[in-house]
């Protein structure tokens, strides 16, 4: 690809049609296919907006989830092809749309250098030759899709009979992608799902064509080298090749946050850099053996892309990651929530994002998946949650049931954010006769959950005028903490220019380096986690905290050794980085001191909270 960044998946609705806004310019983006109701409504919207005939795919029709997803992805493919062809064939005249394609490219892209030559050419024959070469080298951005492997509930028919494994949410979504005409990649996130991997063996487009290329590729979103290797080996043994490892910061990202045990982004990227060839060779051996078992031979060793995302905020950081860690690209997500040309954010939410303070972005336990979730205090769904609690009606009506996984009280799974579950759980809590403080903490834990199925779609419906009567208008949004430094609406040209260093976006407050930011997030996470264990520091928890602290200490030492490289490739002052690392080490020392005290003596319930 000519661009060295991509736009990752942003919630459910925020990037649901981002390819229609950026792919024509060669920018790749990722669409969530978790919610087939969302894809169907957006298919209706974009079909009618483009004066094409629309036929509803009914929810109760056979295999409707997969069929709806396929239909939407096929529409995206057709519309992007149309947009790109118009752009590609437009004349090289002043103010023509084709110029924007090239203006957005980084200066180091070979095609951009050829374009710059064109501006100096007067001879019409030579000019026509260069224009033809430029058009041939143009490519649209990928329409990639995201499947969260953990969102894989079973589905039932009208008689409450299980439809079987092939019809679980993740497998049906994968079938929807596999059956589509897209030539792109599926991004598998949220961990291991052996059932999904086994199902993917049946998808022919994942196997190499005669020329060794793939119609459909596999991208694994991973948090560290070990998890990448484990998952990729499982797939390679099935004859499935991972074309890209997309490394995401554990905490300095948007959406769900999967905190590593104190393992920081820098050391993770270093391991990938050092072991890249070893990784490639080990996977290729397993892969070639599996292909031979399937009677597929003569396949050359495929390549592997390595990219990173989560909290990147400046052109210097972008370049540093590409150059020092030899990455193929980086991901820029949350900042694009302030780019209306690229994403779906309703008017009120985008105003709230512009005026937000750092403390408005926080890690919460509000996701029904039981995984940490990046939340936004000013979101309308958070206000609605508090209002419902005040009225004595906590929880949400559960209509989509994508996150219905709990069977504590019911035979069929229900969602922990639902009114049904929270009422049952509160009744159970009332029966325990706990101390007031403990009761209140447990109550807040129950009622913290919010409806993501509706909330993460609402903004797209509001922005595009698709909200139905009496439909919940409360918006949930999950930006990463890095968004706290951006304070206004940006054009696509401004944001892409900022990424490539053509222009600089001024931050509203001083922003620490990407690595320092993540380190402080991990220290805050450790502090909070230890505070929650004050009543009972078990041996298992102490061991966990010790490992966490050791990883952080190793990370600080790694960054200390990296200071010369950081100075060389960024605008940061060495003394400033050194002082920030010293402060982080002091904070970690205080926390580990508390941990050593806990090992030596039991911690009473009235012990002070860790400061």
LINTA-V907180 format. One record per helix or strand. SS is the DSSP state (h for helix, s for strand). FROM is the first residue (numbers start at 1). LEN is the number of residues. Records with the same first field share a line. If there is no record, write none. Layout:
SS = FROM-LEN ; FROM-LEN
This chain:
s = 5-3 ; 28-5 ; 143-6 ; 156-1 ; 162-1 ; 185-5 ; 217-6 ; 242-7 ; 256-1 ; 305-5 ; 329-3 ; 361-4 ; 373-4 ; 396-1 ; 406-1 ; 414-1 ; 418-1
h = 19-7 ; 36-14 ; 64-26 ; 97-7 ; 110-9 ; 124-14 ; 165-3 ; 169-10 ; 194-7 ; 204-3 ; 225-12 ; 265-29 ; 315-10 ; 334-5 ; 347-9 ; 358-3 ; 380-11 ; 419-12 ; 436-12 ; 452-12 ; 481-5 ; 492-8 ; 514-19 ; 539-31 ; 574-27
